[in-house]
Amino acid sequence: MHRLLIANRGEIAVRIARAAAAEGMPSVAIAAADEPSAPHLAAADAVRLLPGTGPAAYLDVAAVLAAAKAADCDLLHPGYGFLSENPALATACTEAGITFVGPPAGALDLFGDKVLARALAEKHGVPILRGTAAPVDPAAVEQLLADAGAVMLKARAGGGGRGTRLVRRGLNVAAHWEIDDVIDPADTRRWITTLTREVAAMPPSAGRVRPNVDTW
């Protein structure tokens, strides 16, 4: 019988554990050393504590893989966020004989680079939004901005919206070029408050939408 390690926490870990249970598959949850009583642990059949603390514990490929081996798991589900898009974990799983429940390392590596991913889409005729060709400089963005009226500056790598800036006609492109990836907690709180208000204002026809915020 397969045994699944859930390399995540919070709501997504609970959902994966429930899905595994529905298939009759035992699951193993992991947790940082400083949250031995995390709520998601109760959803799994077994628990392995990681040596690290805080979010960094879930980003330690070696520690996560060691937990999977120690728990005799032959499957590893990364959930979303954390290591889910890290090709290093997918590669480590393959080398250890553990099935990574997700895209192969090559795909993660390719789609982790927005320039390469865009080029692949173009090669195969997949419709894409207008954009600049690599390499990109402020002058190329200015030219596109003059025609489009607004552009979205995005970092070549990274996810979760980090490194994304909306620039409208008349704004200084160069001023938005250097990106500070440090997120101010006050900004996060404002985003959450705005999102909650927008969802609450949605008409019934929009369906039921529940914002999910997982905090430490």
Buried (B, 14 or more C-beta within 10 A) or exposed (E): EEBBBBBBBBBBBBBBBEBBBEEEBBBBBBBBEEBEEBEBBEBBBBBBBBEBEEEEBBBBBEBBBBBBEEBEBBBBBBBEBBBBBBBBBBBBBEEBEBBBBBBEBEBBBBBBBBBBBBBEEEEEEEEEEEBBEEEBEBEBBBEBBEEBEEBEBBBBEBBEEEBEBEBEEEBEBEEBBEBEEEEEEEEEEEEEEEEEEEEEEEEEEEEEEEEEEEEE
